[in-house]
Amino acid sequence: MPICSHCKHEWTYKQALKSSFRITKKCPYCGENNYEDNKQQGGLFAILSVVAFMLLNILFDIPLSWVITIAIIYLTAFIFIRPPFIKLHSEQRPYW
């Protein structure tokens, strides 16, 4: 689970899930802002995965309804599996 970089409290799964949709993650214990490690941000990965699923439809002639169903299941699993792996920093770091 994520650990606040200021007060060192470990967040619960519910707190981590709730904050995973925000860029600035406010600690529920001390109120300080935390930033997710740039290497851990999964938004781009999720979008590219959806594009890969659409390519499945084109390359292998899989019905679009199957591809959409698989993509929804995949993204839902991604959203619920990701919170325990979030790493936090006290300041936002550059992307390079």
Secondary structure, DSSP 4 states (H G I P E B T S, - for coil): --B-TTT-PBPPHHHHHHHTT-SEEE-TTT--EEEE-TTT--HHHHHHHHHHHHHHHHHH---HHHHHHHHHHHHHHHHHHSGGG--EESSPPP--
